[in-house]
Amino acid sequence: MKLSLRSRKVFALLILCVALPVYIFVAVTIVGLFERPHMLVEFGIYALAGILWALPFKSVFLGVGAKDAHQNAKGQD
């Protein structure tokens, strides 16, 4: 199923404003449950979690910053 540019923009905004803060809260809570590891290990966990959240949404974020072809044809910016 291919999403239109407008629906991808709305979905990307929803992901960034709702899902990402929830994901951050869950990641910090889970790491906080364990005894505090070495600072570099903790940094590695957060860095890995920061990369992994975006992988399932790669197709949503591709081209979101591009202008819509329909708007360019009409002469609108």
Number of C-alpha atoms within 10 A of each C-alpha: 3 8 11 10 19 12 13 18 19 13 17 20 14 12 17 12 11 11 14 15 12 12 14 15 11 12 15 13 11 10 14 11 8 8 7 10 11 9 9 9 11 13 12 12 14 16 11 11 15 15 9 11 14 14 9 8 13 10 14 20 16 13 12 18 9 9 12 15 9 9 10 10 9 8 7 8 8
